[in-house]
Amino acid sequence: MVVDEGAAENLDRLFHALADPTRRDILRRCADEGLSVSRLAAGYPMSFAAVQKHVAVLERAGLVGKRRRGREQLVRTEPDALARARQALDDLEALWRGRVERMSGLLARAPRTEETGERQAHRPKEGPDR
């Protein structure tokens, strides 16, 4: 399996940013309208600088963008970044569902023991050299 290092790093930043409840709340609050960092900071029991750092993590992950309105910088959620996270999770789900289905198919074809009716695991045949 070939892994695109750049894409993997982008996903790492994305999921790291989403792992924090404060950052997820910032995304929710900025989804409808852009909010200034000072307005965001007023809603949290932390310093303005701490909120700025959370916004910077979100921005590096591509989850928010900033635009200037007068002297303020408004923070707004970038829905495309959330779509990338959803797509990555959907890809993983499809991979694992496929593996589970293949395993279920193998188990369905496994022979049953006569005594218990349980399926036997496939074991290599034993020969004289073993």
C-alpha positions, 0 to 999 in steps of 0.5 A: 500500500502506497501512502502519500505522506503529504495527504497523511500529514494533512489528515493528521492535522485535520484529526488532531484539530478535531480531537479537541472539544474547544476547537470543535465548539469553535467550528460550530460557533463559526459555521453560520457566520464569521466571528472575530477571535475576540468575540469567540474568546468571550465565550470561553473560560480561557485567555484570548491568546489561548483561543487564538492558538486554537484558531491557529490549529484549526486554520493550519488544518484548513478547518477555518479561514479568516477574512478581514472586515475593517479592523477585525479578522473574522473566523469562518468554518471551511466545510470542504475540510469537514468533507475531507474528514468525512471522506477519510472516515468513509474510506476506512469504513469501506475498507473494514466492512470489506474485510469483515464481509470477506472474513464472514464469507470464509467462515461460512464456507468453513467445515463444521465438526460433527460433534459440536456443529462448530466451524473448524479453523482451516489448518494445514495438512500434517505430513511426515516431514512435520 
